Amino acid sequence: MAQNVEGWTLLSLALVIILVRIMVRWKLVGPTNFQLDDYLMPLAGIFFVLETVAAYLVGAKFGGLTNSYMTDAQRAALDPDSTEWSNRVAGSKIQIIGWSLYTAILWLVKFSLAVFYSRLTTGLQHLPTRVRLGYLILGATYLAAALSILLSCQPFHAFWQIYPDPGNICQPSNSRVYVFVVVILNILTDIYLLSIPLPLLWTVNLNLKRKIPLMVLFSGAAFVMIAGIIRAATIMKSSSDGAESGSQWACRETFVSIVVSNLPIIQPLIRKGFRKIGLSHVFSSSGKTSGQPYQLSSRGLQTLTNRGEGDNKKNKTNAAAPSHMQTSAWGSDEHILSQSEPSSKDITVVSETVVQSEPWNLHEGAGVGSSTTPPQEWQSHLSHR
């Protein structure tokens, strides 16, 4: 009973997190500007509902029984017309569905993160290319995981065969093919996704006490990897409750993956909560930095970088290395870093370029008459701290 309560509780919390994410994005960009990840995450939530129902059925309705964890003698003695036989058949079928949902949710969350990173890395060195490569890696690994689940056992009905023993590869609750293929691909893809934002966060010009919370914010995949390893170890132990325990850990890992992948999105609310308890400095971008935080969009960041290419070598160097000014572009899209007002002690240098046109005349016959236009000036300002 307590295990069922845990599963529904985790599902409820995950759905609340997804709803909060939608509300935050709705407020920041509006529904007309939703991106692909804003749709992938609710889809993952729907799949999580189905996964939780499947896990509930395995334990509550079918007693955690599948065609696994049986000796040859037990298989031979089991009556095909018995309730246990039918429960084992149904439980095995549910396990196949549960594995498929579990894999789909994890990879939906990964794709959602990749889309999110594509917005954060627009115009920043080689990182957009790494995100595009990530799409290919995620697509290939998902196909490998899904096909290993559906095609590893042939004929397909052997997945719920009880007698004779179909072999481990056709026992969906503890198939070594499922366990090792899914857990290995899951860990490798999480490591790759972690390698996109963390190096950038480490090299930006922020105080260490402000870097660490942001790095923790983006390091949630480490917790997902730990949960996946625990789940794999739980499944591989040969015991009668392996199917039910594996389903429970699948829900736990799914819950963790949904929560940690949404933290960077909902962190404006987290930052607001920190301010209320007097810890606003944790996510504050104020401090000793080398550049003034600009409120830029991803396109604005790219424009600023291109504008700096024609200045001098120093500007080129600054554009090549991510600065606090560049990372503040994240704040305009996802509010990763809060913006701070310049203090009265700041020294602001304003460079001004004036382009002045010479007086020119329109001769008669042009349809306007002779006139002289006064000089026009265009001024462009770029502020630096």
C-alpha positions as CSV (number, residue, x, y, z in Angstrom):
1,M,0.0,0.0,0.0
2,A,2.8,2.4,0.9
3,Q,4.5,1.7,-2.4
4,N,1.4,2.6,-4.3
5,V,1.1,5.8,-2.4
6,E,4.7,6.6,-3.2
7,G,4.1,6.1,-6.9
8,W,1.1,8.3,-7.1
9,T,2.8,11.0,-4.9
10,L,5.8,11.1,-7.2
11,L,3.5,11.4,-10.2
12,S,1.5,14.2,-8.6
13,L,4.7,16.2,-7.8
14,A,6.1,15.7,-11.3
15,L,2.9,16.9,-12.9
16,V,3.0,20.0,-10.6
17,I,6.6,20.7,-11.7
18,I,5.6,20.5,-15.3
19,L,2.6,22.7,-14.7
20,V,4.8,25.3,-13.0
21,R,7.2,25.1,-15.9
22,I,4.4,25.9,-18.3
23,M,3.2,28.8,-16.2
24,V,6.8,30.2,-16.1
25,R,7.2,29.9,-19.8
26,W,3.7,31.3,-20.4
27,K,4.6,34.4,-18.3
28,L,8.1,34.9,-19.9
29,V,7.5,34.3,-23.6
30,G,3.8,33.7,-24.0
31,P,2.1,30.6,-25.5
32,T,2.7,31.8,-29.1
33,N,6.4,31.7,-28.5
34,F,6.6,28.2,-27.0
35,Q,9.5,26.1,-28.3
36,L,9.6,22.4,-29.0
37,D,10.8,21.6,-25.4
38,D,7.6,23.3,-24.0
39,Y,5.6,20.6,-25.8
40,L,8.0,17.6,-25.2
41,M,7.9,18.0,-21.4
42,P,4.1,17.8,-21.1
43,L,4.2,14.8,-23.4
44,A,6.7,13.2,-21.0
45,G,4.2,13.9,-18.2
46,I,1.5,12.1,-20.0
47,F,3.8,9.1,-20.5
48,F,4.7,9.2,-16.8
49,V,1.0,8.9,-16.0
50,L,0.8,5.7,-18.1
51,E,4.1,4.4,-16.6
52,T,2.7,4.9,-13.1
53,V,-0.5,3.1,-14.0
54,A,1.6,0.2,-15.4
55,A,3.7,0.0,-12.3
56,Y,0.5,0.0,-10.2
57,L,-1.0,-2.8,-12.2
58,V,2.1,-5.0,-11.9
59,G,2.1,-4.8,-8.1
60,A,-1.6,-4.3,-7.1
61,K,-3.4,-6.3,-9.8
62,F,-1.0,-9.0,-10.8
63,G,0.9,-9.5,-7.6
64,G,4.3,-8.5,-9.1
65,L,4.2,-11.8,-11.1
66,T,5.9,-12.2,-14.5
67,N,7.5,-15.1,-16.4
68,S,10.7,-14.4,-14.5
69,Y,12.3,-15.7,-11.3
70,M,10.9,-19.3,-11.7
71,T,12.7,-22.6,-11.6
72,D,12.1,-25.2,-14.3
73,A,10.2,-27.3,-11.7
74,Q,7.9,-24.4,-10.9
75,R,7.2,-23.8,-14.6
76,A,6.3,-27.4,-15.2
77,A,4.0,-27.6,-12.2
78,L,2.1,-24.4,-12.9
79,D,-1.4,-25.0,-14.2
80,P,-2.1,-23.0,-17.4
81,D,-5.7,-22.5,-16.2
82,S,-4.7,-21.1,-12.9
83,T,-4.9,-17.5,-11.7
84,E,-1.2,-17.4,-11.2
85,W,-0.6,-18.4,-14.8
86,S,-2.8,-15.6,-16.1
87,N,-1.3,-13.1,-13.7
88,R,2.2,-14.0,-14.9
89,V,1.2,-13.6,-18.5
90,A,-0.5,-10.3,-17.9
91,G,2.4,-9.1,-15.7
92,S,4.9,-9.9,-18.4
93,K,2.9,-7.9,-21.0
94,I,2.7,-4.9,-18.7
95,Q,6.4,-5.1,-18.1
96,I,7.0,-4.7,-21.9
97,I,4.8,-1.6,-21.9
98,G,6.4,-0.3,-18.8
99,W,9.9,-0.6,-20.3
100,S,8.8,1.1,-23.5
101,L,7.2,4.0,-21.6
102,Y,10.2,4.3,-19.3
103,T,12.7,4.6,-22.2
104,A,10.4,7.1,-24.1
105,I,10.1,9.4,-21.0
106,L,13.9,9.5,-20.4
107,W,14.6,10.3,-24.0
108,L,11.8,12.9,-24.3
109,V,13.4,14.6,-21.3
110,K,16.8,14.5,-22.9
111,F,15.5,15.9,-26.2
112,S,13.8,18.7,-24.2
113,L,17.1,19.6,-22.5
114,A,18.8,19.6,-25.9
115,V,16.3,22.1,-27.3
116,F,16.7,24.2,-24.2
117,Y,20.5,24.2,-24.6
118,S,20.1,25.1,-28.2
119,R,18.6,28.4,-27.1
120,L,21.3,29.0,-24.4
121,T,24.2,28.4,-26.8
122,T,23.1,30.4,-29.8
123,G,26.1,32.4,-31.0
124,L,28.5,31.0,-28.4
125,Q,31.5,29.5,-30.1
126,H,31.1,25.8,-31.1
127,L,28.4,24.9,-28.7
128,P,25.4,25.1,-31.1
129,T,27.2,22.5,-33.2
130,R,27.5,20.2,-30.2
131,V,23.8,20.6,-29.5
132,R,23.0,19.6,-33.1
133,L,25.3,16.6,-32.7
134,G,23.4,15.8,-29.5
135,Y,20.1,15.5,-31.5
136,L,21.7,12.9,-33.7
137,I,23.1,11.0,-30.7
138,L,19.8,11.1,-28.9
139,G,17.9,9.9,-31.9
140,A,20.3,7.0,-32.6
141,T,20.5,5.9,-28.9
142,Y,16.7,6.0,-28.5
143,L,16.2,3.8,-31.6
144,A,18.8,1.4,-30.2
145,A,17.2,1.2,-26.8
146,A,13.6,0.9,-28.1
147,L,14.6,-1.8,-30.7
148,S,16.5,-3.8,-28.1
149,I,13.3,-3.9,-26.1
150,L,10.9,-4.8,-28.9
151,L,13.1,-7.0,-31.1
152,S,15.4,-8.9,-28.7
153,C,13.0,-11.7,-28.1
154,Q,11.6,-13.7,-31.1
155,P,8.9,-14.8,-31.6
156,F,7.3,-11.8,-29.8
157,H,4.8,-13.9,-27.8
158,A,7.8,-15.6,-26.0
159,F,7.9,-12.4,-23.9
160,W,5.1,-13.9,-21.8
161,Q,5.9,-17.6,-22.3
162,I,6.1,-19.5,-19.1
163,Y,6.7,-23.1,-20.0
164,P,9.2,-24.1,-21.3
165,D,11.6,-21.4,-20.0
166,P,12.0,-18.8,-22.8
167,G,15.4,-17.8,-21.5
168,N,16.5,-14.6,-19.9
169,I,16.4,-12.6,-23.1
170,C,12.6,-13.1,-23.2
171,Q,11.9,-12.3,-19.5
172,P,10.9,-8.6,-19.7
173,S,11.2,-7.9,-15.9
174,N,14.9,-8.8,-15.7
175,S,16.3,-9.2,-19.3
176,R,20.0,-8.4,-19.3
177,V,19.6,-7.0,-22.8
178,Y,17.2,-4.4,-21.5
179,V,19.1,-3.6,-18.4
180,F,22.5,-3.1,-19.8
181,V,21.6,-1.5,-23.2
182,V,19.2,1.0,-21.6
183,V,21.3,1.9,-18.6
184,I,24.5,2.3,-20.6
185,L,23.0,4.4,-23.3
186,N,21.1,6.4,-20.6
187,I,24.4,7.2,-18.8
188,L,26.4,8.0,-21.9
189,T,23.8,10.4,-23.3
190,D,23.4,12.2,-19.9
191,I,27.2,12.6,-19.7
192,Y,27.2,14.2,-23.2
193,L,24.4,16.6,-22.3
194,L,26.2,17.6,-19.1
195,S,29.3,18.4,-21.2
196,I,27.4,21.1,-23.0
197,P,26.6,23.7,-20.3
198,L,29.0,22.9,-17.5
199,P,32.3,23.9,-19.2
200,L,30.7,27.2,-20.2
201,L,29.5,27.9,-16.7
202,W,32.9,27.1,-15.3
203,T,34.7,29.5,-17.6
204,V,32.4,32.5,-17.2
205,N,33.6,35.4,-15.2
206,L,31.5,34.8,-12.0
207,N,32.5,34.5,-8.4
208,L,32.8,30.8,-7.3
209,K,29.9,31.1,-4.8
210,R,27.7,32.1,-7.8
211,K,29.1,29.5,-10.2
212,I,28.5,26.6,-7.9
213,P,24.7,27.0,-7.5
214,L,24.4,27.3,-11.3
215,M,26.5,24.3,-11.9
216,V,24.4,22.3,-9.4
217,L,21.3,23.5,-11.3
218,F,22.6,22.0,-14.5
219,S,24.1,18.9,-12.9
220,G,20.8,17.2,-12.2
221,A,21.5,14.5,-14.7
222,A,24.0,13.0,-12.3
223,F,21.1,12.2,-9.9
224,V,19.3,10.5,-12.8
225,M,22.3,8.4,-13.6
226,I,22.6,7.3,-10.0
227,A,18.9,6.4,-9.9
228,G,19.3,4.4,-13.2
229,I,22.3,2.5,-11.8
230,I,20.3,1.6,-8.6
231,R,17.4,0.5,-10.7
232,A,19.6,-1.8,-12.8
233,A,21.2,-3.3,-9.7
234,T,17.7,-3.9,-8.2
235,I,16.4,-5.6,-11.3
236,M,19.5,-7.9,-11.7
237,K,19.1,-9.3,-8.2
238,S,17.3,-12.7,-8.5
239,S,14.3,-12.4,-6.2
240,S,10.6,-12.8,-6.6
241,D,10.0,-9.0,-6.0
242,G,12.4,-7.9,-8.8
243,A,9.6,-7.0,-11.2
244,E,7.8,-4.8,-8.7
245,S,10.9,-3.2,-7.3
246,G,12.1,-2.5,-10.9
247,S,8.8,-0.8,-11.7
248,Q,9.0,1.4,-8.6
249,W,12.6,2.4,-9.3
250,A,11.5,3.3,-12.9
251,C,9.0,5.7,-11.5
252,R,11.5,7.2,-9.1
253,E,14.1,7.7,-11.9
254,T,11.5,9.2,-14.1
255,F,10.4,11.6,-11.4
256,V,14.0,12.7,-10.7
257,S,14.7,13.2,-14.4
258,I,11.6,15.4,-14.8
259,V,12.3,17.5,-11.8
260,V,16.0,18.2,-12.4
261,S,15.5,18.9,-16.1
262,N,12.9,21.6,-15.3
263,L,14.9,23.3,-12.5
264,P,16.8,25.6,-14.9
265,I,13.4,26.7,-16.4
266,I,11.6,27.4,-13.1
267,Q,14.7,28.8,-11.4
268,P,13.2,32.4,-11.5
269,L,10.7,31.1,-8.9
270,I,13.5,29.4,-7.0
271,R,15.5,32.6,-7.0
272,K,12.4,34.5,-5.7
273,G,12.1,32.0,-2.9
274,F,15.7,32.4,-2.0
275,R,15.2,36.2,-1.8
276,K,12.3,35.7,0.6
277,I,14.5,33.8,3.0
278,G,17.4,36.2,2.7
279,L,19.6,34.2,0.3
280,S,19.2,36.3,-2.8
281,H,23.0,36.4,-3.3
282,V,23.0,32.7,-4.3
283,F,21.6,33.4,-7.7
284,S,22.6,37.0,-8.0
285,S,24.8,38.1,-10.9
286,S,26.1,41.2,-9.1
287,G,29.7,41.2,-7.9
288,K,33.1,41.6,-9.3
289,T,32.8,40.8,-13.0
290,S,34.5,42.1,-16.0
291,G,31.4,43.1,-18.0
292,Q,28.1,44.8,-17.5
293,P,25.2,42.4,-17.7
294,Y,23.3,43.2,-20.9
295,Q,19.6,42.2,-21.4
296,L,20.1,40.4,-24.7
297,S,18.2,37.8,-26.6
298,S,20.1,35.0,-28.3
299,R,20.0,37.0,-31.5
300,G,21.1,40.1,-29.7
301,L,24.1,38.2,-28.4
302,Q,25.1,37.1,-31.8
303,T,24.7,40.7,-33.1
304,L,26.9,42.0,-30.3
305,T,29.5,39.3,-31.1
306,N,29.5,40.2,-34.8
307,R,29.8,43.9,-34.0
308,G,32.8,43.3,-32.0
309,E,34.6,41.5,-34.8
310,G,35.5,44.7,-36.5
311,D,36.8,46.5,-33.4
312,N,40.2,45.1,-32.4
313,K,41.9,42.0,-31.2
314,K,40.9,42.5,-27.7
315,N,37.2,42.4,-28.5
316,K,37.8,39.3,-30.5
317,T,39.4,37.6,-27.6
318,N,36.6,38.6,-25.3
319,A,34.0,37.3,-27.8
320,A,35.9,34.0,-28.0
321,A,35.9,33.4,-24.2
322,P,32.4,33.4,-22.6
323,S,32.1,36.4,-20.3
324,H,29.5,37.4,-17.7
325,M,28.1,39.8,-20.3
326,Q,27.5,36.9,-22.7
327,T,26.0,34.6,-20.2
328,S,23.6,37.3,-19.2
329,A,22.0,36.7,-22.6
330,W,20.7,33.5,-21.1
331,G,18.8,35.6,-18.6
332,S,16.7,37.3,-21.3
333,D,15.5,33.9,-22.6
334,E,15.5,31.7,-19.6
335,H,16.4,34.0,-16.8
336,I,19.3,31.8,-15.8
337,L,21.2,34.8,-14.4
338,S,19.5,37.7,-12.7
339,Q,20.2,41.2,-13.9
340,S,21.7,43.7,-11.4
341,E,21.4,47.5,-11.6
342,P,24.8,49.3,-11.9
343,S,25.9,50.9,-8.7
344,S,26.9,54.5,-8.3
345,K,30.5,53.5,-7.9
346,D,30.7,51.9,-11.3
347,I,32.8,53.7,-13.9
348,T,31.1,53.8,-17.3
349,V,33.0,54.6,-20.4
350,V,30.9,55.6,-23.4
351,S,32.3,55.5,-26.8
352,E,30.5,57.6,-29.4
353,T,30.7,57.4,-33.2
354,V,29.3,60.3,-35.2
355,V,28.7,60.0,-38.9
356,Q,28.0,63.4,-40.5
357,S,26.8,64.0,-44.0
358,E,28.0,66.9,-46.0
359,P,25.3,69.5,-47.2
360,W,23.9,68.6,-50.5
361,N,21.6,70.4,-53.0
362,L,18.6,69.2,-55.0
363,H,18.8,70.9,-58.4
364,E,15.9,72.4,-60.2
365,G,14.2,70.0,-62.4
366,A,14.1,67.3,-59.9
367,G,10.5,68.1,-59.1
368,V,11.3,69.6,-55.7
369,G,13.2,72.8,-56.3
370,S,16.5,74.0,-54.9
371,S,17.0,73.4,-51.2
372,T,19.7,72.6,-48.7
373,T,19.3,69.8,-46.2
374,P,21.0,70.4,-42.8
375,P,23.6,68.0,-41.6
376,Q,22.2,64.7,-40.2
377,E,23.9,62.7,-37.4
378,W,23.7,59.1,-36.4
379,Q,25.0,58.2,-33.1
380,S,25.7,54.7,-31.8
381,H,26.5,54.1,-28.2
382,L,28.1,51.1,-26.6
383,S,28.6,51.1,-22.9
384,H,31.2,49.1,-21.1
385,R,32.0,48.8,-17.5
